Amino acid sequence: MTSDAPPARHFSFVLADKFPMFCLAAAIDVFRSANRMSDTSYYSWGTVSHDGEPVAASNDLTIKAAYSVETMPASDIIFVVAGLTTEFEGKSKIINMLRTSGRRGVSLGGISIGSHTLAEAGQLEGHRCTIHWENRASFRERFPHIECTGNVYEIDRKRYTSAGGTTSVDLMLEIVRSDFGSELANKVANQFQHERIRSHQDRQRVGQEPDLTGKSEKLRRVTELMAENLEQPLTAGELAESVQLSVRQVERLFLRHLSSTPGRYYMTLRLERARQLLRQTNIPILEVALSTGFTSHSYFAQSYRLQFGRAPSDERRTSY
């Protein structure tokens, strides 16, 4: 580390019940490896729970918390790590801490669905953020005024959010790069066999999204446009025009690479989004239909049953 390096940095990871272990380990290990590669102790970190007691991860392993929200030390960034649910024990205490920290100008972050807690605390107002793709639909319904992208991570002034999984690595590598430069960030990435450091402009891969690596760039763009326009679906002509192809040429691309028609693929995306909303929110079923491009409740219910073998109302009655 050079003599003009900035002061050492400490990060706090606030763990919600059922937090994703992989996200926490990936984030911390980037900083551990950066210390090792730079032969310094520049980065330090600590785990925090609402009451200082151990927290169970989503894989049922229990992690000891070094601090409670009352005893945690001053931090350069406070990250909320949350996974399976937006409701967890001690959330009100964590939200109060986030509000106090935000008023003091502390940088705040959300990992996986930690962004939801930041938004509930009013700490994403006027900021761009991201969240895990499974929860993006419900987040946008709950906080329509907050710009929630589908990117792997976002840094907007003093707000740091990542979509979870391996995106935790990319976000923390960007912090290392901003502190020490690209050379150290690349060394850390190589240590983890992380093939490419993604930028905040890279999109998340969603569950139903196919791997289009090495396939038609125009096909990839059409599928992205579909995913971005579910409430008001684009016509076949509009999609084709966006990539300067004919409707028939787009149909051939879908059949060749996805074994599907564009219309069938688009319908699947819309119904998958509807299922997320039914599972994650309490908004009326008719509103779910409208927000995924269906103007008829009966047509929505029929399409949903054909896709998933159950009615939308049955989906809502199931616990996840």
C-alpha positions as CSV (number, residue, x, y, z in Angstrom):
1,M,0.0,0.0,0.0
2,T,1.4,3.4,-0.9
3,S,2.0,6.1,1.6
4,D,-0.8,8.3,0.2
5,A,-3.4,5.6,0.5
6,P,-6.7,6.7,2.2
7,P,-7.4,5.7,5.8
8,A,-8.4,2.1,6.6
9,R,-12.1,1.2,6.2
10,H,-14.5,-0.8,8.4
11,F,-17.7,-2.4,7.1
12,S,-20.6,-3.7,9.2
13,F,-22.8,-6.5,7.9
14,V,-26.2,-6.5,9.6
15,L,-27.7,-10.0,9.3
16,A,-31.4,-10.5,9.0
17,D,-32.9,-13.9,10.0
18,K,-32.5,-16.4,7.1
19,F,-29.9,-14.2,5.4
20,P,-28.0,-15.7,2.4
21,M,-24.7,-17.2,3.7
22,F,-23.1,-17.2,0.2
23,C,-23.6,-13.4,-0.1
24,L,-22.0,-12.7,3.2
25,A,-19.0,-15.0,2.6
26,A,-18.5,-13.7,-0.9
27,A,-18.5,-10.0,0.3
28,I,-16.2,-10.5,3.2
29,D,-13.7,-12.8,1.4
30,V,-13.1,-10.1,-1.2
31,F,-11.9,-7.8,1.5
32,R,-9.9,-10.5,3.2
33,S,-8.2,-11.3,-0.1
34,A,-7.6,-7.7,-0.8
35,N,-5.8,-7.3,2.5
36,R,-3.7,-10.4,1.7
37,M,-2.8,-9.3,-1.8
38,S,-1.9,-5.8,-0.7
39,D,-0.1,-7.0,2.4
40,T,-2.1,-4.7,4.6
41,S,-4.9,-4.8,7.1
42,Y,-6.7,-2.0,5.3
43,Y,-10.2,-3.5,5.4
44,S,-11.9,-4.7,8.6
45,W,-15.5,-6.0,9.1
46,G,-17.9,-7.1,11.7
47,T,-21.2,-9.0,11.8
48,V,-24.2,-7.4,13.5
49,S,-27.6,-8.6,14.6
50,H,-30.5,-6.7,16.1
51,D,-29.7,-7.9,19.6
52,G,-26.1,-9.2,19.4
53,E,-27.3,-12.8,19.4
54,P,-26.3,-15.4,16.7
55,V,-28.4,-15.4,13.5
56,A,-29.5,-18.4,11.4
57,A,-28.7,-18.2,7.7
58,S,-31.1,-19.6,5.0
59,N,-29.0,-22.8,5.0
60,D,-29.7,-23.2,8.8
61,L,-26.1,-22.6,9.8
62,T,-25.8,-20.1,12.6
63,I,-23.4,-17.2,12.5
64,K,-22.2,-15.4,15.6
65,A,-22.8,-11.7,15.7
66,A,-19.9,-9.6,16.9
67,Y,-22.2,-6.6,17.8
68,S,-25.8,-5.6,18.3
69,V,-27.2,-2.5,16.5
70,E,-26.5,-0.5,19.7
71,T,-22.9,-1.6,20.1
72,M,-21.7,-1.7,16.5
73,P,-18.7,0.5,15.9
74,A,-18.5,3.4,13.4
75,S,-18.6,2.0,9.9
76,D,-17.7,3.3,6.5
77,I,-20.6,1.3,5.0
78,I,-23.4,-0.5,6.8
79,F,-24.7,-3.4,4.7
80,V,-28.0,-5.1,5.4
81,V,-27.9,-8.7,4.3
82,A,-31.3,-10.3,3.8
83,G,-32.6,-13.2,1.7
84,L,-35.7,-15.3,2.0
85,T,-38.1,-12.8,3.5
86,T,-38.5,-9.1,4.0
87,E,-40.1,-9.7,7.4
88,F,-37.7,-10.8,10.2
89,E,-37.3,-10.5,14.0
90,G,-35.8,-7.2,15.1
91,K,-36.6,-5.4,11.8
92,S,-37.9,-2.2,13.5
93,K,-34.6,-1.8,15.5
94,I,-32.6,-2.2,12.3
95,I,-34.8,0.3,10.5
96,N,-34.4,2.8,13.3
97,M,-30.6,2.3,13.2
98,L,-30.6,2.8,9.4
99,R,-32.6,6.1,9.7
100,T,-30.2,7.4,12.4
101,S,-27.2,6.4,10.4
102,G,-28.6,8.0,7.2
103,R,-29.2,11.3,9.0
104,R,-25.6,11.2,10.1
105,G,-24.4,10.8,6.5
106,V,-23.2,7.2,6.8
107,S,-23.0,5.2,3.6
108,L,-25.6,2.3,3.5
109,G,-25.9,-0.8,1.5
110,G,-28.3,-3.7,0.8
111,I,-27.3,-7.2,-0.3
112,S,-29.7,-9.5,-2.1
113,I,-33.1,-8.2,-0.8
114,G,-31.5,-5.9,1.8
115,S,-32.5,-3.1,-0.5
116,H,-36.1,-3.6,0.6
117,T,-35.2,-2.9,4.2
118,L,-33.3,0.3,3.1
119,A,-36.3,1.4,1.2
120,E,-38.6,0.8,4.2
121,A,-36.3,2.9,6.3
122,G,-36.6,5.7,3.7
123,Q,-32.9,5.5,2.8
124,L,-33.3,5.0,-1.0
125,E,-35.4,8.1,-1.7
126,G,-33.9,9.8,-4.8
127,H,-31.4,7.0,-5.3
128,R,-30.9,4.3,-7.9
129,C,-30.8,0.7,-6.5
130,T,-31.1,-2.9,-7.4
131,I,-32.4,-6.0,-5.8
132,H,-32.5,-9.8,-6.5
133,W,-34.7,-10.5,-9.6
134,E,-37.2,-12.6,-7.6
135,N,-38.1,-9.6,-5.5
136,R,-37.9,-6.8,-8.1
137,A,-41.5,-7.0,-9.1
138,S,-42.8,-6.7,-5.6
139,F,-40.3,-4.0,-4.7
140,R,-41.4,-1.9,-7.7
141,E,-45.1,-2.3,-6.6
142,R,-44.3,-1.3,-3.0
143,F,-41.9,1.5,-3.9
144,P,-42.9,2.8,-7.4
145,H,-41.1,6.1,-7.0
146,I,-37.7,4.4,-6.4
147,E,-35.6,3.5,-9.5
148,C,-34.9,-0.2,-9.1
149,T,-32.9,-1.5,-12.0
150,G,-32.3,-5.0,-13.1
151,N,-28.5,-4.6,-12.9
152,V,-26.1,-6.7,-10.9
153,Y,-25.2,-3.9,-8.5
154,E,-25.7,-0.1,-8.2
155,I,-23.6,2.6,-6.5
156,D,-25.4,5.9,-6.2
157,R,-23.5,8.4,-4.0
158,K,-23.7,6.9,-0.5
159,R,-26.0,3.9,-1.4
160,Y,-24.5,0.5,-2.4
161,T,-26.8,-2.3,-3.4
162,S,-26.2,-5.7,-5.0
163,A,-28.6,-8.4,-6.3
164,G,-27.0,-11.1,-4.2
165,G,-25.2,-14.3,-5.2
166,T,-22.0,-13.6,-7.1
167,T,-22.9,-10.0,-7.6
168,S,-21.7,-9.4,-4.0
169,V,-18.2,-10.2,-5.4
170,D,-18.6,-7.6,-8.2
171,L,-19.8,-4.9,-5.9
172,M,-17.0,-5.4,-3.4
173,L,-14.4,-5.6,-6.2
174,E,-15.6,-2.2,-7.4
175,I,-15.0,-0.8,-3.9
176,V,-11.5,-2.3,-3.9
177,R,-10.9,-0.9,-7.4
178,S,-12.0,2.6,-6.2
179,D,-9.7,2.4,-3.2
180,F,-6.6,0.7,-4.8
181,G,-7.1,0.6,-8.5
182,S,-7.8,-2.1,-11.1
183,E,-4.6,-4.1,-10.6
184,L,-5.5,-5.2,-7.1
185,A,-9.1,-5.7,-8.0
186,N,-8.1,-8.0,-10.8
187,K,-5.7,-9.9,-8.6
188,V,-8.5,-10.6,-6.1
189,A,-10.9,-11.6,-8.9
190,N,-8.3,-14.0,-10.2
191,Q,-7.8,-15.5,-6.7
192,F,-11.5,-16.5,-6.8
193,Q,-11.4,-17.7,-10.4
194,H,-13.9,-14.9,-11.1
195,E,-13.7,-14.8,-14.8
196,R,-14.9,-11.2,-15.4
197,I,-15.5,-8.3,-13.1
198,R,-19.0,-7.1,-14.0
199,S,-19.9,-3.4,-14.0
200,H,-23.0,-1.9,-12.6
201,Q,-24.3,-1.8,-16.2
202,D,-24.4,-5.6,-16.5
203,R,-27.9,-7.1,-16.1
204,Q,-28.9,-9.8,-13.8
205,R,-29.7,-13.3,-15.1
206,V,-33.2,-14.0,-14.1
207,G,-34.5,-17.5,-13.3
208,Q,-36.5,-18.1,-16.5
209,E,-34.0,-16.3,-18.7
210,P,-32.0,-18.6,-21.1
211,D,-28.3,-18.4,-21.6
212,L,-27.8,-16.5,-24.8
213,T,-24.0,-16.3,-24.6
214,G,-22.5,-16.6,-28.0
215,K,-26.0,-16.4,-29.7
216,S,-27.6,-13.6,-31.6
217,E,-27.1,-10.1,-30.1
218,K,-30.4,-9.1,-31.7
219,L,-32.2,-12.0,-30.0
220,R,-30.7,-10.9,-26.7
221,R,-31.9,-7.4,-27.2
222,V,-35.4,-8.5,-28.0
223,T,-35.6,-10.7,-24.9
224,E,-34.4,-7.7,-22.8
225,L,-37.1,-5.5,-24.3
226,M,-39.7,-8.0,-23.5
227,A,-38.5,-8.2,-19.8
228,E,-38.5,-4.4,-19.6
229,N,-42.1,-4.1,-21.0
230,L,-44.4,-6.5,-19.2
231,E,-47.1,-4.1,-18.1
232,Q,-47.6,-2.8,-21.6
233,P,-46.3,-5.5,-23.9
234,L,-44.8,-4.4,-27.2
235,T,-46.2,-5.7,-30.4
236,A,-44.3,-8.2,-32.7
237,G,-43.8,-5.3,-35.1
238,E,-42.3,-3.0,-32.5
239,L,-39.9,-5.7,-31.2
240,A,-38.8,-6.5,-34.8
241,E,-38.3,-2.8,-35.6
242,S,-36.2,-2.3,-32.5
243,V,-33.5,-4.6,-33.9
244,Q,-34.1,-3.7,-37.6
245,L,-35.4,-7.1,-38.5
246,S,-38.7,-8.4,-40.0
247,V,-41.3,-10.1,-37.8
248,R,-40.5,-13.3,-39.6
249,Q,-36.8,-13.0,-39.0
250,V,-37.4,-12.5,-35.3
251,E,-39.6,-15.6,-35.3
252,R,-36.9,-17.7,-36.9
253,L,-34.4,-16.5,-34.3
254,F,-36.7,-17.6,-31.4
255,L,-37.4,-21.0,-33.0
256,R,-33.7,-21.6,-33.7
257,H,-32.3,-20.6,-30.4
258,L,-35.2,-21.0,-27.9
259,S,-37.5,-23.5,-29.6
260,S,-40.3,-21.1,-28.9
261,T,-42.3,-18.4,-30.7
262,P,-41.8,-14.8,-29.6
263,G,-45.4,-14.7,-28.4
264,R,-45.1,-17.8,-26.3
265,Y,-41.8,-16.6,-24.8
266,Y,-43.3,-13.2,-24.0
267,M,-46.3,-14.8,-22.4
268,T,-44.1,-16.9,-20.2
269,L,-42.2,-13.9,-18.9
270,R,-45.5,-12.1,-18.1
271,L,-46.9,-15.1,-16.2
272,E,-43.7,-15.6,-14.3
273,R,-43.8,-12.0,-13.2
274,A,-47.5,-12.5,-12.2
275,R,-46.5,-15.5,-10.1
276,Q,-43.8,-13.4,-8.3
277,L,-46.4,-10.7,-7.5
278,L,-49.0,-13.3,-6.2
279,R,-46.4,-14.9,-4.0
280,Q,-44.7,-11.8,-2.6
281,T,-47.4,-9.1,-2.4
282,N,-51.0,-8.7,-1.3
283,I,-52.2,-6.6,-4.2
284,P,-55.5,-7.7,-5.7
285,I,-55.4,-10.4,-8.4
286,L,-56.9,-8.0,-10.9
287,E,-54.1,-5.5,-10.3
288,V,-51.6,-8.3,-10.8
289,A,-53.2,-9.1,-14.1
290,L,-53.1,-5.4,-15.2
291,S,-49.5,-5.0,-14.2
292,T,-48.5,-7.9,-16.4
293,G,-50.3,-6.8,-19.5
294,F,-53.7,-8.6,-19.1
295,T,-56.8,-6.4,-19.6
296,S,-59.2,-9.3,-18.9
297,H,-59.3,-11.1,-15.5
298,S,-60.7,-14.2,-17.1
299,Y,-58.0,-14.4,-19.8
300,F,-55.4,-13.9,-17.1
301,A,-56.8,-16.7,-15.0
302,Q,-57.1,-19.0,-18.0
303,S,-53.5,-18.3,-19.2
304,Y,-52.2,-18.7,-15.6
305,R,-53.9,-22.1,-15.2
306,L,-52.5,-23.3,-18.5
307,Q,-49.0,-22.3,-17.6
308,F,-48.8,-23.4,-13.9
309,G,-51.7,-25.9,-13.6
310,R,-53.5,-23.8,-10.9
311,A,-55.6,-20.7,-10.6
312,P,-54.1,-17.4,-9.4
313,S,-56.2,-17.6,-6.3
314,D,-54.8,-21.0,-5.5
315,E,-51.3,-19.6,-5.8
316,R,-52.1,-16.9,-3.3
317,R,-53.4,-19.3,-0.8
318,T,-50.1,-21.3,-0.8
319,S,-47.4,-20.4,1.7
320,Y,-43.8,-20.1,0.6
